[in-house]
């Protein structure tokens, strides 16, 4: 039986593929440790999630944040890694000025260029994310990734994403 969490991850992987993001499918035979068909690991504030679907391995490094009532307010998922950096998607809530995009900042480092939303779905607004090698280095050694947005009522909002466990989750993702 699929949980709501695994269904959400599958929807994110599917939506990223539909939006032109690189596929999370490995080129080699689809194998997970111990012959498992799915894998969920926690690395402090981050998770590694893999599943075998239609003979293909799909893995991601992710973090979700929820309000006290259980409503998800943010999800960020890294789906592919290369020497040049990482790519993935973020899902943010409705009620944001989409045309202004999102500015990323790691700790007190200089802000990265703004990223722009691609669309909104029932799960929230989809933001393709791409971090180059320099930004990836900052993410791996940083403590907080801040996503700065403007609400539709012109209030500046900052979503803080803990980077605790990010480096080890990303390393595990590479091993899988």
ZADO-1210 file (C-alpha; in nm, 4 decimals, padded with zeros to 6 digits):
<atoms>
<atom x="00.0000" y="00.0000" z="00.0000" code="UNK" pos="1"/>
<atom x="00.1377" y="00.3401" z="-00.0976" code="UNK" pos="2"/>
<atom x="00.1505" y="00.6051" z="00.1686" code="UNK" pos="3"/>
<atom x="00.0568" y="00.9676" z="00.1055" code="UNK" pos="4"/>
<atom x="00.4261" y="01.0489" z="00.1438" code="UNK" pos="5"/>
<atom x="00.5421" y="00.8055" z="-00.1256" code="UNK" pos="6"/>
<atom x="00.2580" y="00.9144" z="-00.3546" code="UNK" pos="7"/>
<atom x="00.3703" y="01.2759" z="-00.3116" code="UNK" pos="8"/>
<atom x="00.7310" y="01.1851" z="-00.3984" code="UNK" pos="9"/>
<atom x="00.6202" y="00.9935" z="-00.7064" code="UNK" pos="10"/>
<atom x="00.4100" y="01.2937" z="-00.8132" code="UNK" pos="11"/>
<atom x="00.7087" y="01.5234" z="-00.7690" code="UNK" pos="12"/>
<atom x="00.9348" y="01.2951" z="-00.9709" code="UNK" pos="13"/>
<atom x="00.6705" y="01.2684" z="-01.2420" code="UNK" pos="14"/>
<atom x="00.6010" y="01.6415" z="-01.2522" code="UNK" pos="15"/>
<atom x="00.9713" y="01.7213" z="-01.2773" code="UNK" pos="16"/>
<atom x="01.0070" y="01.4835" z="-01.5693" code="UNK" pos="17"/>
<atom x="00.7008" y="01.6315" z="-01.7350" code="UNK" pos="18"/>
<atom x="00.8479" y="01.9789" z="-01.6951" code="UNK" pos="19"/>
<atom x="01.1693" y="01.8911" z="-01.8721" code="UNK" pos="20"/>
<atom x="01.3916" y="01.8303" z="-01.5680" code="UNK" pos="21"/>
<atom x="01.6536" y="01.5573" z="-01.6057" code="UNK" pos="22"/>
<atom x="01.5291" y="01.2087" z="-01.5360" code="UNK" pos="23"/>
<atom x="01.6196" y="01.0508" z="-01.2026" code="UNK" pos="24"/>
<atom x="01.6402" y="00.7125" z="-01.3741" code="UNK" pos="25"/>
<atom x="01.9781" y="00.5411" z="-01.3528" code="UNK" pos="26"/>
<atom x="02.1233" y="00.4017" z="-01.6728" code="UNK" pos="27"/>
<atom x="02.2465" y="00.0781" z="-01.5144" code="UNK" pos="28"/>
<atom x="02.0217" y="-00.2081" z="-01.4039" code="UNK" pos="29"/>
<atom x="01.7722" y="-00.0964" z="-01.1415" code="UNK" pos="30"/>
<atom x="01.9065" y="-00.2373" z="-00.8155" code="UNK" pos="31"/>
<atom x="01.8746" y="-00.1175" z="-00.4578" code="UNK" pos="32"/>
<atom x="02.0663" y="-00.2592" z="-00.1591" code="UNK" pos="33"/>
<atom x="01.9478" y="-00.6063" z="-00.0599" code="UNK" pos="34"/>
<atom x="01.7234" y="-00.6297" z="-00.3663" code="UNK" pos="35"/>
<atom x="01.4724" y="-00.3885" z="-00.2132" code="UNK" pos="36"/>
<atom x="01.2104" y="-00.2251" z="-00.4355" code="UNK" pos="37"/>
<atom x="01.2083" y="00.0920" z="-00.2262" code="UNK" pos="38"/>
<atom x="01.4329" y="00.2604" z="00.0261" code="UNK" pos="39"/>
<atom x="01.3723" y="00.5424" z="00.2750" code="UNK" pos="40"/>
<atom x="01.6568" y="00.6784" z="00.4860" code="UNK" pos="41"/>
<atom x="01.6774" y="00.9760" z="00.7177" code="UNK" pos="42"/>
<atom x="01.9935" y="01.1851" z="00.7337" code="UNK" pos="43"/>
<atom x="01.9166" y="01.4315" z="01.0130" code="UNK" pos="44"/>
<atom x="01.6766" y="01.6849" z="00.8501" code="UNK" pos="45"/>
<atom x="01.6962" y="01.5292" z="00.5008" code="UNK" pos="46"/>
<atom x="01.5690" y="01.2054" z="00.3528" code="UNK" pos="47"/>
<atom x="01.6876" y="00.9809" z="00.0738" code="UNK" pos="48"/>
<atom x="01.4017" y="00.8122" z="-00.1078" code="UNK" pos="49"/>
<atom x="01.4402" y="00.5522" z="-00.3835" code="UNK" pos="50"/>
<atom x="01.1999" y="00.3252" z="-00.5591" code="UNK" pos="51"/>
<atom x="01.2075" y="00.0808" z="-00.8468" code="UNK" pos="52"/>
<atom x="00.9205" y="00.1539" z="-01.0849" code="UNK" pos="53"/>
<atom x="00.8776" y="-00.0095" z="-01.4261" code="UNK" pos="54"/>
<atom x="01.2299" y="-00.1506" z="-01.4000" code="UNK" pos="55"/>
<atom x="01.3865" y="00.1921" z="-01.3411" code="UNK" pos="56"/>
<atom x="01.5479" y="00.3305" z="-01.0263" code="UNK" pos="57"/>
<atom x="01.4259" y="00.6740" z="-00.9141" code="UNK" pos="58"/>
<atom x="01.6055" y="00.8379" z="-00.6228" code="UNK" pos="59"/>
<atom x="01.5866" y="01.1807" z="-00.4631" code="UNK" pos="60"/>
<atom x="01.7193" y="01.3747" z="-00.1655" code="UNK" pos="61"/>
<atom x="01.4393" y="01.5720" z="-00.0042" code="UNK" pos="62"/>
<atom x="01.3062" y="01.7736" z="00.2827" code="UNK" pos="63"/>
<atom x="00.9489" y="01.8696" z="00.3606" code="UNK" pos="64"/>
<atom x="00.8168" y="02.1162" z="00.6152" code="UNK" pos="65"/>
<atom x="00.4699" y="02.1179" z="00.7666" code="UNK" pos="66"/>
<atom x="00.2576" y="02.3580" z="00.9690" code="UNK" pos="67"/>
<atom x="00.1357" y="02.2423" z="01.3097" code="UNK" pos="68"/>
<atom x="-00.1943" y="02.1305" z="01.1567" code="UNK" pos="69"/>
<atom x="-00.0111" y="01.8944" z="00.9229" code="UNK" pos="70"/>
<atom x="-00.0393" y="02.1008" z="00.6043" code="UNK" pos="71"/>
<atom x="00.2782" y="02.0923" z="00.3946" code="UNK" pos="72"/>
<atom x="00.4206" y="02.4384" z="00.3359" code="UNK" pos="73"/>
<atom x="00.7433" y="02.3538" z="00.1554" code="UNK" pos="74"/>
<atom x="00.9136" y="02.0634" z="-00.0146" code="UNK" pos="75"/>
<atom x="01.2519" y="02.0591" z="-00.1822" code="UNK" pos="76"/>
<atom x="01.3771" y="01.7602" z="-00.3759" code="UNK" pos="77"/>
<atom x="01.7148" y="01.7093" z="-00.5421" code="UNK" pos="78"/>
<atom x="01.6903" y="01.4563" z="-00.8215" code="UNK" pos="79"/>
<atom x="02.0183" y="01.4623" z="-01.0102" code="UNK" pos="80"/>
<atom x="02.3795" y="01.5379" z="-00.9399" code="UNK" pos="81"/>
<atom x="02.6734" y="01.6022" z="-01.1689" code="UNK" pos="82"/>
<atom x="03.0200" y="01.7526" z="-01.1398" code="UNK" pos="83"/>
<atom x="02.8623" y="02.0860" z="-01.2306" code="UNK" pos="84"/>
<atom x="02.6084" y="02.0869" z="-00.9467" code="UNK" pos="85"/>
<atom x="02.2610" y="01.9577" z="-00.8642" code="UNK" pos="86"/>
<atom x="01.9086" y="01.9911" z="-01.0042" code="UNK" pos="87"/>
<atom x="01.5662" y="01.9373" z="-00.8602" code="UNK" pos="88"/>
<atom x="01.2421" y="02.1072" z="-00.7720" code="UNK" pos="89"/>
<atom x="01.0867" y="02.2946" z="-00.4837" code="UNK" pos="90"/>
<atom x="00.7169" y="02.3131" z="-00.4118" code="UNK" pos="91"/>
<atom x="00.6004" y="02.6284" z="-00.2361" code="UNK" pos="92"/>
<atom x="00.2527" y="02.7311" z="-00.1205" code="UNK" pos="93"/>
<atom x="00.0016" y="02.9389" z="-00.3120" code="UNK" pos="94"/>
<atom x="-00.0279" y="03.3110" z="-00.2379" code="UNK" pos="95"/>
<atom x="00.3120" y="03.4196" z="-00.3703" code="UNK" pos="96"/>
<atom x="00.3987" y="03.6696" z="-00.6420" code="UNK" pos="97"/>
<atom x="00.5076" y="03.4133" z="-00.8969" code="UNK" pos="98"/>
<atom x="00.6548" y="03.6639" z="-01.1427" code="UNK" pos="99"/>
<atom x="00.9126" y="03.7740" z="-00.8809" code="UNK" pos="100"/>
<atom x="01.0445" y="03.4214" z="-00.8313" code="UNK" pos="101"/>
<atom x="01.2534" y="03.3002" z="-00.5398" code="UNK" pos="102"/>
<atom x="01.5961" y="03.4150" z="-00.4245" code="UNK" pos="103"/>
<atom x="01.8180" y="03.1585" z="-00.2524" code="UNK" pos="104"/>
<atom x="02.0780" y="03.2367" z="00.0099" code="UNK" pos="105"/>
<atom x="02.2998" y="03.0024" z="00.2120" code="UNK" pos="106"/>
<atom x="02.3719" y="03.1405" z="00.5599" code="UNK" pos="107"/>
<atom x="02.5328" y="03.4851" z="00.5227" code="UNK" pos="108"/>
<atom x="02.6706" y="03.4200" z="00.1726" code="UNK" pos="109"/>
<atom x="02.5727" y="03.6435" z="-00.1189" code="UNK" pos="110"/>
<atom x="02.2270" y="03.5728" z="-00.2604" code="UNK" pos="111"/>
<atom x="02.2089" y="03.3476" z="-00.5637" code="UNK" pos="112"/>
<atom x="02.0223" y="03.4593" z="-00.8781" code="UNK" pos="113"/>
<atom x="01.6438" y="03.4369" z="-00.8588" code="UNK" pos="114"/>
<atom x="01.4759" y="03.1211" z="-00.9839" code="UNK" pos="115"/>
<atom x="01.1334" y="03.1368" z="-01.1459" code="UNK" pos="116"/>
<atom x="00.8250" y="02.9226" z="-01.1017" code="UNK" pos="117"/>
<atom x="00.7249" y="02.6976" z="-01.3893" code="UNK" pos="118"/>
<atom x="00.3628" y="02.6270" z="-01.2934" code="UNK" pos="119"/>
<atom x="00.1249" y="02.5627" z="-01.0075" code="UNK" pos="120"/>
<atom x="-00.0408" y="02.2279" z="-00.9427" code="UNK" pos="121"/>
<atom x="-00.2818" y="02.1196" z="-00.6681" code="UNK" pos="122"/>
<atom x="00.0219" y="02.0332" z="-00.4489" code="UNK" pos="123"/>
<atom x="00.1590" y="02.3908" z="-00.4753" code="UNK" pos="124"/>
<atom x="00.3731" y="02.6023" z="-00.7041" code="UNK" pos="125"/>
<atom x="00.6627" y="02.4239" z="-00.8753" code="UNK" pos="126"/>
<atom x="01.0031" y="02.5873" z="-00.8834" code="UNK" pos="127"/>
<atom x="01.2815" y="02.4175" z="-01.0818" code="UNK" pos="128"/>
<atom x="01.6055" y="02.4547" z="-00.8826" code="UNK" pos="129"/>
<atom x="01.9591" y="02.4285" z="-01.0085" code="UNK" pos="130"/>
<atom x="02.2722" y="02.4906" z="-00.8055" code="UNK" pos="131"/>
<atom x="02.6143" y="02.5091" z="-00.9724" code="UNK" pos="132"/>
<atom x="02.9334" y="02.3654" z="-00.8216" code="UNK" pos="133"/>
<atom x="03.0061" y="02.6800" z="-00.6149" code="UNK" pos="134"/>
<atom x="02.6523" y="02.6917" z="-00.4725" code="UNK" pos="135"/>
<atom x="02.6671" y="02.3168" z="-00.4040" code="UNK" pos="136"/>
<atom x="02.9871" y="02.3653" z="-00.2051" code="UNK" pos="137"/>
<atom x="02.8106" y="02.6336" z="00.0044" code="UNK" pos="138"/>
<atom x="02.5076" y="02.4055" z="00.0548" code="UNK" pos="139"/>
<atom x="02.7255" y="02.1155" z="00.1676" code="UNK" pos="140"/>
<atom x="02.9049" y="02.3271" z="00.4298" code="UNK" pos="141"/>
<atom x="02.6201" y="02.5609" z="00.5256" code="UNK" pos="142"/>
<atom x="02.3631" y="02.5370" z="00.8014" code="UNK" pos="143"/>
<atom x="02.0569" y="02.7069" z="00.6469" code="UNK" pos="144"/>
<atom x="01.9234" y="02.7631" z="00.2956" code="UNK" pos="145"/>
<atom x="01.6856" y="03.0583" z="00.2848" code="UNK" pos="146"/>
<atom x="01.4222" y="03.0922" z="00.0136" code="UNK" pos="147"/>
<atom x="01.3069" y="03.4541" z="-00.0093" code="UNK" pos="148"/>
<atom x="00.9739" y="03.5316" z="-00.1750" code="UNK" pos="149"/>
<atom x="00.7083" y="03.8033" z="-00.1838" code="UNK" pos="150"/>
<atom x="00.3483" y="03.7252" z="-00.0956" code="UNK" pos="151"/>
<atom x="00.0588" y="03.8547" z="-00.3036" code="UNK" pos="152"/>
<atom x="-00.0024" y="04.1143" z="-00.0302" code="UNK" pos="153"/>
<atom x="00.3561" y="04.2442" z="-00.0791" code="UNK" pos="154"/>
<atom x="00.5035" y="04.0950" z="00.2384" code="UNK" pos="155"/>
<atom x="00.8550" y="03.9562" z="00.2151" code="UNK" pos="156"/>
<atom x="00.8665" y="03.5972" z="00.3376" code="UNK" pos="157"/>
<atom x="01.1627" y="03.3735" z="00.4095" code="UNK" pos="158"/>
<atom x="01.1415" y="02.9967" z="00.4205" code="UNK" pos="159"/>
<atom x="01.4368" y="02.8468" z="00.6096" code="UNK" pos="160"/>
<atom x="01.5562" y="02.5010" z="00.5104" code="UNK" pos="161"/>
<atom x="01.7947" y="02.3250" z="00.7450" code="UNK" pos="162"/>
<atom x="02.1038" y="02.1862" z="00.5741" code="UNK" pos="163"/>
<atom x="02.1736" y="01.9495" z="00.8637" code="UNK" pos="164"/>
<atom x="02.2336" y="01.6088" z="00.7049" code="UNK" pos="165"/>
<atom x="02.2224" y="01.7440" z="00.3478" code="UNK" pos="166"/>
<atom x="02.5827" y="01.6476" z="00.2610" code="UNK" pos="167"/>
<atom x="02.5480" y="01.2913" z="00.3906" code="UNK" pos="168"/>
<atom x="02.2104" y="01.2459" z="00.2150" code="UNK" pos="169"/>
<atom x="02.3586" y="01.3728" z="-00.1112" code="UNK" pos="170"/>
<atom x="02.6568" y="01.1368" z="-00.0733" code="UNK" pos="171"/>
<atom x="02.4197" y="00.8449" z="-00.0111" code="UNK" pos="172"/>
<atom x="02.2152" y="00.9428" z="-00.3162" code="UNK" pos="173"/>
<atom x="02.5349" y="00.9266" z="-00.5242" code="UNK" pos="174"/>
<atom x="02.6102" y="00.5779" z="-00.3852" code="UNK" pos="175"/>
<atom x="02.2686" y="00.4462" z="-00.4849" code="UNK" pos="176"/>
</atoms>
